[in-house]
């Protein structure tokens, strides 16, 4: 069965994204704050922005890869602490998203086409 890549829009797909992020953090031995261990879902405030795009990949109904693109908002203080895109942003004539999360389960990570398809799915 071929892999399925889709934008996470429904409650189940978004839930799959958040659970997969948590699973990936466990796989990398980077267990997040205890607050996330209760429901085994990993999220932050960028997930509530309506322009945030999450792509989820499935193999036979089981999620194995995800990518998140967040609309750049120059007033976002948290972003300015990470990297100041202000100079580049002023040169753009359209909305600009940046990718801040790419996650692939280890057993699928050998396949470069997965990353390519995640990126294409954002278009």
Buried (B, 14 or more C-beta within 10 A) or exposed (E): EEBEBEEBEEEEBBBBBBBBBBBBBBBEEEEBEEEBEEEEBBBBEBBEEEEBBBBBBBBEEEBBBBBBBBBBBEEBEEBEEEEEBEEEEEEEEEEBBEEBBBBBBEEEBEEEEBBEBBBEBBE
